[in-house]
């Protein structure tokens, strides 16, 4: 049976059933829970789409006896369905209003939200204890999500590509403007980066003299004196490890050109520079400044005073 939504000869309405929430597709287009006959059963949660792992979601109204059977699917509505109370990090309770996701191929419902294997299915209208598999009411809602999300925005001078403001009124915040976390599993197959920001200078772009280009900028601002403020304006980077790694570095630089200096300072105070020609201070130690590939670690001597 071909796709019933293909090969129209004229413009016109296709379906007005509840504003088109009922979709009819051949059984071969569906992913559904496993059954002995290999075909979808009525009341099964399903995924469907032009790719094998499914992009659309819904609940089958009827069972199929052949791959060519056309099955009506409810892409909205409230259904009593089997849900597993777990998420990507392990078992977790399901609460009313929690978003429910469906495995693209097995069609198991849970709170697991890894976009490589799951897509949004709907919202829980009842509760489940952590780790429990049970039947609860679910508000089904087809919300298209692609594995790769991209955004392009053409900007005028001084405009932002996107802007987000977090307001902390009191207390403590671990991410007032935003927090990004990546969980790694399996075996590494190459370098892995938690966050990236690139500025690609395209052909024909002219970089005028005296202006810097900075992929990532951040800082602190305050218009009033802050006598008790402890300011770390360049960022904090932490490594909390269960044991010693093969190597541990705060920064890694990788460029195909020789840098003029490790730090570009807008003024002497930006790096705490103190002019002093004295020789009275004593050497007290050294800090490993840089581990250069092919050359090893290079050190900076430390003194007990600036003179």
Residue pairs with C-beta under 8 A, 6 or more apart in sequence:
1 26
1 68
1 69
1 70
2 26
3 25
3 26
3 29
4 24
4 25
4 26
4 70
5 14
5 25
8 14
14 20
15 22
18 76
21 74
21 75
21 76
21 77
22 61
22 72
22 73
22 74
22 75
23 48
23 56
23 58
23 72
23 73
23 75
24 70
24 71
24 72
24 73
25 48
25 70
25 71
25 73
26 67
26 68
26 69
26 70
26 71
27 39
27 40
27 64
27 66
27 67
27 68
27 69
27 70
27 71
28 67
28 68
29 48
29 49
30 40
30 46
30 47
30 48
30 60
30 71
30 73
31 46
31 47
31 48
31 53
31 54
31 104
31 105
31 106
31 107
32 40
32 41
32 44
32 45
32 46
32 60
32 107
33 41
33 44
33 45
33 106
33 107
33 108
34 106
35 41
37 65
39 63
39 64
39 65
39 66
39 67
39 69
40 46
40 60
40 63
40 64
40 71
41 60
41 63
42 60
42 61
42 62
42 63
43 59
43 60
43 79
43 81
44 59
44 60
44 107
45 57
45 58
45 59
45 79
45 81
45 102
45 107
45 109
45 121
46 54
46 57
46 58
46 59
46 60
46 73
46 107
47 53
47 54
47 55
47 56
47 57
47 102
47 104
47 105
47 107
47 119
48 54
48 55
48 56
48 57
48 58
48 73
49 55
49 56
52 105
53 104
53 105
54 104
54 105
54 119
55 119
55 144
55 145
55 146
56 75
56 142
56 144
57 75
57 102
57 119
57 120
57 121
57 122
57 140
57 142
58 73
58 74
58 75
58 140
58 142
59 73
59 74
59 77
59 79
59 81
59 140
60 71
60 72
60 73
61 71
61 72
61 73
61 74
62 71
62 72
64 71
74 140
75 140
75 141
75 142
76 140
76 141
76 142
77 139
77 140
78 125
78 137
78 138
78 139
78 140
79 137
79 138
79 140
80 135
80 136
80 137
80 138
81 109
81 135
81 136
81 138
82 109
82 133
82 134
82 135
83 94
83 100
83 109
83 110
83 124
83 128
83 133
83 134
83 135
83 136
83 138
84 108
84 109
84 110
84 132
84 133
85 91
85 92
85 93
85 94
85 110
85 111
85 128
85 129
85 130
85 131
85 132
85 133
85 134
86 92
86 110
86 111
86 112
86 130
86 131
87 110
87 111
87 112
87 113
88 112
88 113
88 114
88 183
89 183
91 130
91 131
92 111
92 130
93 127
93 128
93 129
93 130
94 100
94 111
94 124
94 126
94 127
94 128
94 136
95 124
95 127
96 124
96 125
96 126
96 127
97 123
97 124
98 111
98 123
98 124
99 111
99 113
99 120
99 122
99 123
99 124
100 109
100 110
100 111
100 120
100 121
100 122
100 123
100 124
100 138
101 109
101 110
101 111
101 112
101 113
101 118
101 119
101 120
101 121
102 108
102 109
102 118
102 119
102 120
102 121
103 109
103 110
103 112
103 117
103 118
104 117
104 118
104 119
105 117
109 121
109 138
110 118
112 118
115 145
115 147
116 147
119 143
119 145
120 141
120 143
120 145
121 138
121 140
121 141
122 138
122 139
122 140
122 141
123 138
123 139
123 141
124 136
124 137
124 138
125 136
125 137
125 138
125 139
126 136
126 137
127 136
128 134
128 136
151 162
153 161
153 162
155 161
164 177
164 178
165 177
166 173
166 175
166 176
166 177
166 178
167 176
168 176
180 194
180 195
182 192
182 194
184 192
197 215
197 216
198 215
199 213
199 215
201 207
201 213
207 213
212 264
218 233
218 234
218 235
219 233
220 231
220 233
222 229
237 250
239 248
241 248
247 291
249 291
253 259
253 262
262 290
263 271
265 271
265 273
268 275
274 306
276 306
276 307
277 307
278 306
278 307
279 307
280 305
280 307
281 303
281 304
281 305
281 306
281 307
282 303
282 304
283 301
283 302
283 303
284 302
284 303
284 304
285 301
285 302
286 299
286 300
286 301
286 302
287 299
287 300
287 302
288 297
288 298
288 299
289 298
289 299
289 300
290 297
290 298
291 297
291 298
292 298
